[in-house]
Amino acid sequence: ALQALAAAEFDFFLIEDAAPGSNLQQIAQLKQSSDHRHLHVLLFCEEHENVDIVAAFESGVDDFLRKPVSVGEVLARLRSGARFCEFERRFRQQRWEDAITGLWSKQAFVDRLGQEMKKSVKARNPAVVMLDLDFFRRVNSEYGYETGCRVLREVAGIVQEHCLPGQFVSRLEADCFAILLPDHSLDKAAK
């Protein structure tokens, strides 16, 4: 089951009578490796079983059910878990997308840069191009916030138009953009 979970994307993992120790450590590792989704772990255990609840929660178990259980109770817990998974999905989506431009956010950029750095070798070095709009505050001051937002969206569109597939464009903050160029030398990035 742990191998299947590692190989495919599941939202729920139901465990029956898991003994504390190695199984819970494997669950913790799986939950940490599922960066872009929430894995909801539900542990079924006997009334007399001595489960270390603190260790189980720290390992990533989200909910417990004492056996015997009713079908209604299991369904209620699954519905609750589904609502939490949906909340996590929406939260991640908001966190990864800049609300004004629709580009990737600073958090998404930092995450992607970390991924690129982990897999970079001498033949595959990423480069970063930074773009800062000079005197952008004047636009907001003289023409208002809405005009400033339109300018940012326009700049974002122009930058994306000139990027190739696989290049990662993000808005870092107010008037600062970044483009992550996988497999680029500094000379190639400058061009």
N, C-alpha and C positions, 0 to 999 in steps of 0.2 A: 504494500500500500504506500509506503514511503517513497519507493522508487517511482511508482505511478504518479504520485503527487509532485515529485521533483520534475518529471518529464512533461506534465500537462498542467494547464491552468484550471484549478478548481476553486470554488468559493468556500466550500465547506469540507471539513475533515472530521468525521465522526470516529471516535476511539472507544472501544469497549474494554473495560478492565485493564487499562494500561498501567503497568507497574512503574512507579517513579524510577528515575534514573536515566538509562540510555535512551529510551523511547522519548521521554520529554526533552532530552537534549537534542535529539534529532528534529523534533518538532520546532524547537527554538531556532535551529539552523535553517529549516525550511521557511519559517516565517520571516526571518531576516533576509533570505535570498529572494523573497517575492516582493521586490521593491515597489512595483507599480500596481499592486492589488492588495486587498485585505483577504487573508485566509482565516476564516472563522472556524475555530477548533472547539468541538463539543465533546466532553468526556463523560461516558457512561460508567458508573461504578456501583458496586454492591453496597448495601447498607453497612455491612460488617467490615468492608475493606478499609484499610488504613492508608488513605491517600494523603500525601503532604500537599494540602491545598495551596499553600504559599509557594512551594516549589513549582507546582503545576501552573499557577498564574504567571509566575516569573518566566516560565518556559514558553508561555504563549497560549495556554488554554484559556478560552474566552468564557466558557460556561460549563456547568456541571449538571448532570441528571443522575439522581439515585435510582437504581433499579429496585423493583420493577417500575417501569414507566408506562404511561398511557400514550396512545397514538396522538391524542389531542395535545398533550404536553410537549411531545417531540415537535409537532407541527408549529405550536406556538413559539418554541425556542428557535426553530428554523426561520419563521417569519421575522422574529426579532433580529436574528443574525442577518437576514436579507436586507432589512432596513438599515442596519449598521454598515453593511457592505456598500449599499447605494450611497449612504452619507459619505463614506470614505472615497468612493469614486468621484463624487461631485466635489469634495474638498480638494482632492488631488488635481482635478481639472481646473479649478479656480486658481490653485497655487501655481500651476504650470503655464497658465496663459495670462498674458498681460491684458487687462480689461479694456484699455483704450485702443491699442494697436492690433490686438489679436495675435501678436508675435509671442514667442516663448518668453517666459518671465526670467528674472534674474536667478531664481531658485532652479529652474529647469536648465539654464545655461551652466550654472555651477555643477549640477549633477552630470550633465552631458560632458562637460570638460573633464570631470573626474573620470568618467568612463573612458574617454579618449586617452587620457594620460595613462590609465592602467594598461590599455592594450597597445600603447605606442612602443615601437621599437625604432632603431635607427633609421630604418627604411620608411617608417610611417609616423612622422612627427606632425602633430596638429599645429596650426598657427591661428592666432586670434587677431582680428582687425577691429579696432575700436573707432566709433564715430560719435563725435560730440557736436551738437548744434550750438555754435557760438551765438551769444546774445539772445537765446531763446526766451528768457524771462521778459524781454521787451515785448515779444509777441503777446504773451499773456497779459502784460500790464496795459499795452495800448489797445489790443483788440479783444481781449477777454479769454476766459478759459475755454469756451467752446471752439473758438478759432484756433487756439493752441492745440486742442485735441485733433482738429482737422489737419493741422500742419503735421503733427506726429504721425497720424494715419497715412498721410501722403508720403512722408519720408519713408515710413515702413514699407509701403507698397513699392516705391522706387528701389529701395535696397533689395527687397525680395525679387524684383524683376531681374536684377543683375546678378543674382546668385545662381549657382548650379545646383542640381539635385545632390543631396547629401550635405550641403552646407547649412549650418544651423544659425538662424538669425534670431536675436532676442533683444528686447528692450531691458536694459539694466536698471535704469532709473530715469527720472524726469526727461532729460534730453540726451541721454547716453545710450547708444546701441552697440551691440557686439555681434561679430560674425565669426563663428567657429569654422575653420577650414581644415577638415581632416586631410592628412597626407599632403601638406604644403610646406615648401621651403619658405624662408623669410622673403626671398626675392620674388617667388611666385605669388606670395600673399600680397606683397607691395603692389605688384602689377594688377 
